[in-house]
Amino acid sequence: MRNDTRRRMYDPWPEGVQPTVPIEGYTNTWTHTPSQPAYRRPLTRTEVTGPADLWRKLHCGDSNLALSTTGKLAQGLLMEVTGRILDEDGRPVANAIVELWQANAAGRYTHALDQRAAPLDPNFLGHGRVRSDESGTYRFLTIKPGAYPVPVKDTWWRPPHIHFSVLGPSTLSRLVTQMYFPGDPLNDWDRILQSIGDPAARQRLVARQLHPAEVGVDHLGFHHDIVLRGRNATPEA
């Protein structure tokens, strides 16, 4: 029975949950997408249980992206992003490593490959890492990222979004995904978001905005749960 349960936990996702790649008009998906399907092999203890205690090996605590090391605030709309890391049965995942990276308020990344004319913010690096607590909760204070154009012939814009990488309790629970903002008109034109065929799975990438009464007057609040694996998993993006 235990083996049957474990096998169901790691069944392939239903049709439409994972993005259809490569994506037309997004060059990187053509150069980084394998031409052959993944090879399925039996699970071993290594994939199911390890590596253990990653939070002891990776520095966590970079939860405030909005405040620089010099004590100056980043430019842009302050916001808090919080949520829970959950397993395929909806149970909280404690001690997960949650990494975040994003563009600044002008839609530019602090990265050598981003050479757009949009301004850099000297007080914003745009990345952080935290550990989920016993209830699976993670929390970041940051600024809302800006949109930016994709430099292809048939130009389109990426809506404001945040990248997440989550390292759960095993190799198989690694998830790289993105979070979108509710109601943004660019969401409907984003070729990455729209590459996910299942509307319910697509909606799992969109955060829920919190009422100001829940958050306070200092910043906006967004709630975004991330589900590792299973039929209700947060899609990769």
C-alpha positions in Angstrom: 0.0 0.0 0.0 2.8 2.4 0.9 4.5 1.8 -2.5 1.2 2.3 -4.3 0.7 5.6 -2.5 4.2 6.8 -3.3 3.8 5.9 -6.9 0.6 8.0 -7.1 2.4 10.9 -5.5 4.8 11.1 -8.4 2.5 10.3 -11.3 2.9 12.5 -14.4 0.9 15.7 -14.3 -2.4 15.7 -16.1 -2.6 17.1 -19.6 -2.3 20.9 -19.7 -0.7 21.5 -16.3 2.8 21.9 -17.5 3.8 24.5 -20.1 3.9 23.6 -23.8 7.4 24.2 -24.9 9.2 25.5 -26.9 7.2 28.7 -26.9 6.8 30.6 -30.1 8.5 34.0 -29.9 10.6 33.2 -26.8 14.1 32.2 -28.0 15.4 30.7 -24.8 12.7 28.0 -24.8 14.0 26.7 -28.2 17.6 26.5 -27.1 16.9 25.1 -23.6 14.2 22.6 -24.3 15.2 18.9 -24.6 14.3 17.4 -28.0 13.4 14.0 -26.4 11.0 13.2 -23.6 12.3 12.6 -20.1 13.5 9.1 -19.2 11.4 7.6 -16.5 13.2 5.3 -14.0 12.2 3.8 -10.7 12.6 6.0 -7.7 15.3 5.3 -5.1 15.8 6.6 -1.6 18.2 9.2 -2.9 15.5 11.0 -5.0 12.7 10.6 -2.4 14.4 11.6 0.8 17.5 13.7 0.0 19.4 15.9 0.3 18.6 16.5 3.9 18.7 19.7 5.9 19.5 22.0 3.0 18.7 25.0 5.2 21.8 24.2 7.3 24.0 24.5 4.2 22.4 27.4 2.4 22.3 30.9 4.0 18.7 32.0 4.6 17.4 35.2 6.0 17.5 37.5 3.0 13.8 38.4 3.3 13.9 42.1 2.9 14.7 43.0 -0.7 13.3 46.5 -0.4 16.0 47.7 2.1 19.6 47.9 0.9 22.7 47.2 3.0 23.2 50.9 3.3 19.7 51.4 4.9 18.2 53.0 1.8 14.8 51.9 0.4 14.5 50.7 -3.2 12.4 52.7 -5.6 8.9 51.4 -6.4 5.7 50.2 -4.7 6.4 48.4 -1.5 4.7 45.0 -1.1 4.9 41.9 1.0 4.6 38.5 -0.6 3.7 35.6 1.7 2.3 32.2 1.4 2.8 28.5 2.3 4.8 25.7 0.8 2.6 22.7 0.6 3.1 19.0 -0.4 0.9 17.0 -2.8 -1.6 16.3 0.0 -1.9 19.9 1.1 0.3 19.6 4.2 2.8 22.3 5.1 6.4 21.8 4.1 8.7 23.1 6.9 12.3 24.0 6.3 11.9 24.4 2.5 14.4 26.7 0.9 12.5 29.5 -1.0 14.5 31.7 -3.4 13.1 34.7 -5.1 14.4 36.9 -7.9 12.8 39.7 -9.9 13.2 42.8 -12.0 13.2 46.3 -10.4 10.3 48.8 -10.6 11.5 49.8 -14.1 11.4 46.2 -15.4 15.2 45.7 -15.4 17.2 42.9 -13.8 20.5 43.5 -11.9 22.3 41.2 -14.3 25.0 41.7 -16.9 22.8 40.2 -19.6 20.1 42.8 -19.1 21.3 45.8 -21.1 18.0 47.6 -21.6 17.9 51.4 -21.4 15.6 51.2 -18.4 17.4 52.5 -15.2 19.0 50.3 -12.6 18.2 51.0 -8.9 21.4 51.1 -6.8 19.4 50.1 -3.7 17.8 47.0 -5.3 19.5 43.8 -6.1 16.3 41.8 -6.7 17.0 38.4 -5.0 16.6 36.8 -1.6 16.3 33.5 0.1 14.3 32.3 3.2 13.4 29.1 5.0 9.7 28.1 5.5 8.7 27.8 9.1 6.9 24.9 10.8 3.6 26.0 9.2 5.2 26.1 5.7 5.0 29.9 5.7 7.5 32.1 3.8 7.6 35.8 3.6 9.4 38.5 1.6 9.3 42.3 1.7 10.1 43.7 -1.8 8.8 46.1 -4.4 6.4 45.4 -7.3 8.5 44.6 -10.4 7.8 46.4 -13.7 6.9 44.9 -17.1 9.5 44.7 -19.9 9.5 43.9 -23.6 10.8 40.7 -25.1 13.4 41.6 -27.8 12.0 39.5 -30.7 10.7 40.5 -34.1 7.1 40.1 -33.1 7.5 42.1 -29.9 5.5 41.3 -26.8 5.8 42.3 -23.1 6.3 40.2 -20.0 3.8 41.3 -17.3 5.1 42.1 -13.8 6.1 38.7 -12.3 8.4 37.1 -9.6 10.5 34.1 -10.1 10.6 31.4 -7.4 12.8 28.4 -6.8 11.7 26.0 -4.1 13.9 23.2 -2.6 11.7 20.9 -0.6 12.5 17.8 1.4 13.8 15.8 -1.6 15.3 16.1 -5.1 11.9 15.4 -6.7 10.3 18.4 -4.9 12.5 21.0 -6.6 10.3 23.5 -8.4 11.2 26.6 -10.4 8.1 28.7 -11.1 6.7 32.2 -11.4 4.1 34.4 -9.7 1.9 36.8 -11.5 -0.3 39.6 -10.2 -4.1 39.5 -10.4 -5.9 41.7 -12.9 -2.8 42.8 -14.9 -3.9 43.1 -18.6 -0.5 41.9 -19.8 -1.2 38.5 -18.3 -3.5 37.6 -21.1 -0.7 38.3 -23.7 2.1 36.6 -21.8 3.2 33.7 -23.9 4.8 31.9 -20.9 1.7 32.0 -18.8 -0.6 31.2 -21.7 1.6 28.2 -22.6 -0.1 26.4 -19.7 -3.3 24.9 -21.3 -5.3 24.1 -18.2 -7.0 27.4 -16.9 -7.1 26.1 -13.3 -3.4 25.4 -13.4 -2.7 28.8 -15.0 -4.7 30.4 -12.2 -2.4 28.7 -9.6 0.4 31.0 -10.8 -1.6 34.2 -10.0 -1.3 35.6 -6.5 -4.2 36.8 -4.4 -4.1 40.4 -3.3 -4.8 40.9 0.4 -7.2 43.6 1.6 -5.4 46.6 3.1 -7.1 46.0 6.4 -5.1 42.7 6.6 -1.8 44.3 5.7 -1.7 47.8 7.0 -0.7 51.2 5.5 3.0 50.6 4.8 2.8 48.3 1.8 0.5 46.1 -0.3 0.1 42.5 0.4 -0.1 39.4 -1.8 -0.6 35.8 -0.8 0.8 33.0 -3.0 0.8 29.3 -2.0 3.2 27.0 -3.8 2.3 23.3 -4.1 5.2 20.8 -4.7 4.2 18.0 -7.0 0.9 16.1 -7.2 -2.1 16.8 -9.3 -2.7 20.2 -7.8 1.0 21.3 -8.2 2.0 24.8 -9.0 3.1 24.6 -12.7 6.7 25.0 -13.7 7.4 28.3 -15.4 
